[in-house]
Amino acid sequence: MLRILGKVQRIGIITESLSPWDEPALSQIGEQLKAAVGGRFRGSLAIRQVDAGSCNGCELEIQALNNPYYGIERFGVHFVASPRHADLLLVTGPVSRHMEEALRRVHAATPDPKLVIAVGTCGATGGEFGVNYASAGAVSNVVPVDAVITGCPPTPLDLMRGILEAIDARKAGRTSASR
């Protein structure tokens, strides 16, 4: 251990300098999202993500929203562990028969007024699985859906746009916004 520390002390820190980055689309969507969340949810939107039987592609993109690059929490959006604390349900995947009742219970446990967004092609339409003995298909076949974010999987920026459009649609009294 002392040998390694001695080497670090002799050589010093060798890293590349951090290049400044700023993606204009991310900043623009983020600020719009922050304003919408501030106006509709008093500055804090709580999301409960529900995997209803997906391949986890959408979950990877949803989790990317929390990384330092996208940092969705700086815009007033955070993920919660309980549907009882959520304002919005983000549901991924075709709803498997085993998750059908669980999704209904999560939906019922979420306080009103709530938003439900079906994420990905599978959540929107059932994808390649459709409706069969093992799958109920689209999320809208099980619970009412306010908005749909298509893509296989949708990018984190598309997810942010979809959340923003769902909030704006609810504010305007419309439902079934589609991204």
Helices and strands as residue ranges (DSSP letters): H 2-11, H 24-40, E 45-51, H 57-64, G 72-75, E 77-79, G 83-85, E 88-92, E 95-96, H 97-109, E 115-119, H 120-125, E 135-137, G 139-141, E 147-149, H 156-171, E 177-178
